Amino acid sequence: NTVWAYATVGHFSPELFEKAANIALPRLNEFNSQNIANMVWAYAVSNLPSSVEFGSHSELVRLIVSSLDKFDDKELCQLHQWNLWG
């Protein structure tokens, strides 16, 4: 939720976003649908390059696809925006 808050107010810190991704990705199985949607939306809105793998074969995408039925309409819109970014 930290990167979501920063993105919401328009503050984009490449270092913060990079560190947050490195911390979050190993713990994705602890995230609920809102956490995932907020995180990927923040990265899309920030438009910051990252060395962290968010690509189509990543663990993040596998998690999203396997739990797609748990996302509400707003979260699906956030995922769509992230998909367009990537």
C-alpha positions in Angstrom: 0.0 0.0 0.0 3.0 2.3 0.3 3.6 2.6 -3.4 -0.2 3.1 -4.0 -0.1 6.0 -1.5 2.9 7.6 -3.2 1.4 7.1 -6.7 -2.0 8.5 -5.5 -0.3 11.8 -4.5 1.9 11.9 -7.5 5.2 11.3 -5.7 7.3 8.8 -7.7 10.6 7.7 -6.1 12.4 5.2 -8.3 14.4 4.0 -5.2 11.3 3.5 -3.1 9.4 1.7 -5.9 12.3 -0.6 -6.6 12.8 -1.5 -2.9 9.1 -2.0 -2.4 8.9 -4.4 -5.4 11.9 -6.4 -4.1 10.2 -6.8 -0.8 6.7 -7.4 -2.1 7.3 -10.0 -4.8 8.6 -12.8 -2.5 5.5 -12.2 -0.3 2.8 -12.1 -3.1 1.0 -15.1 -1.6 0.2 -13.0 1.4 -1.5 -10.3 -0.7 -5.2 -10.1 -1.3 -6.8 -8.9 -4.5 -6.9 -5.3 -3.4 -3.2 -5.3 -2.4 -2.2 -6.8 -5.8 -4.4 -4.4 -7.8 -3.2 -1.3 -5.9 0.4 -2.3 -6.3 0.3 -2.9 -10.0 -1.7 0.2 -10.6 0.9 2.3 -8.7 3.7 0.9 -10.9 1.6 1.7 -14.0 0.8 5.2 -13.0 4.4 5.9 -11.9 5.8 4.8 -15.3 9.1 4.0 -13.6 11.3 1.4 -15.1 12.1 -1.5 -12.8 14.5 -4.3 -12.8 11.9 -6.3 -11.0 10.1 -8.8 -13.3 6.5 -8.0 -13.8 6.3 -9.6 -17.3 3.8 -12.0 -18.7 5.6 -15.0 -17.3 6.2 -13.7 -13.8 4.9 -15.2 -10.5 2.7 -12.1 -10.2 0.9 -12.8 -13.4 0.4 -16.4 -12.4 -1.0 -15.3 -9.1 -3.4 -12.9 -10.8 -4.6 -15.4 -13.3 -5.2 -18.1 -10.7 -7.3 -15.8 -8.5 -9.0 -13.6 -11.2 -12.4 -14.4 -9.8 -11.5 -12.7 -6.5 -11.0 -9.2 -8.1 -13.9 -6.8 -8.0 -14.6 -4.4 -10.9 -12.4 -1.6 -9.6 -9.5 -3.9 -9.1 -10.0 -5.4 -12.6 -9.8 -1.8 -13.9 -6.5 -1.3 -12.1 -5.2 -4.6 -13.5 -6.2 -3.5 -17.0 -4.4 -0.2 -16.6 -1.3 -2.1 -15.5 -1.6 -4.5 -18.4 -1.8 -1.6 -20.9 1.3 -0.1 -19.3 3.3 -3.3 -19.5 
